[in-house]
């Protein structure tokens, strides 16, 4: 018999009892003293998941992402469409309710 335990990570990352009363606000300053200074229980902060085997995959994914972003930003310019309406909504993650259309131009 096996038991699976699932954590709703995005809910943990916005819990006021863990992160304080402004848990739902974007506040990168809360990490000025590291994760241990940012929240009550540092082990609940899981930006890349958990487990010993994820570290190698995380580094590889971040390197790939950096290369892709460099290629995109060096060849294209991006701006938000004039039709964009700011309306964030929380589903599985925080996302724009009406989407975020971008205007892309080749440089």
N, C-alpha and C positions, 0 to 999 in steps of 0.2 A: 504494500500500500504506500502511496506517495501523497504528499500534501503540497499544494502550490499556494504560495502567498503572493498576492499582487498588491503593489503599492500604486496609488494614484499620485504619481510624482508631481504633476502640475498642481494638484491640490495641496500637497505638502509645501510646495514652493510659495504658496500664497496664504499660508495659515498664520493669522495674527498672533496666536499663542507662541509660535515659533519665531517669527520674524518681526513682531511688534505691530503696533496699530497701523503703520503705513505699508503693510505686507503686499497690498495690491498695487502699490505705486512703483514706478521705475525709479530706483534710487541706487545707482552704482556706488555712491559714497559709503553705503553700509558695509562694503567690503574693504574699506581703507585699512582695517586691522586684520584682514584675512577672513576666512569663513568662520573661525571660532569667535571672532568679534562681531560677526554679522547676525548670527542667530543663536537661539537658546540651545539647540541640539545640532551641532555641525554635521553629524552623520546623515541628516535628512536631506542635505544638499547633494543632489545627484545629477549634475548636468550631463554626464555621459553614461549614466547607468551605474551599475555596481559590479564587483567581481574582479578577480586578478587578471583575467584574460582580456578585458576591455581596454586596458591601457595602450597596448600595441596598436589595436584597431583605431583607437581614438587619435593617436599621433598620425597614423597613416591618413585617416580621413581629414584631419585638419590640414595636413600638407597638400592633399589633393584639392581641398577647398581653396586654399591660398593661391595655388597655381591657377585654378579656374577663375577666381576673382581678378587676379592680375591680368589675365588674358581678356576678360570681359571689360574691365575698367580702362584698359589701355586702347581698346579698339572701339568702344561705344561710350556715348554720354547718356545719362539717365535723368529723367525728371518726372515728377508726379503729374498725372493728368489733371487738367482744370476741372474735370467732372468728379474728382475724388471727394467723398464725404467722410469725414472722420467720425467713425462709429465703432469703436472696439467692442467685441463680444467674446465671452469666454465659452468655448466649446471644449474640445479636448485640450487645446492651447488657446492663448489669447490671439485673436485674429480680427482683421477688419470685416465688419458685417457685410459690406457691399463690395468687397474686394479692393485691391489697390492697383489700379491701372497705371502703367508706366509708359512714358514716351521714350522710345529708344532711338538714338540717331548714331549712325556710324561716324566716327571721328576721322 
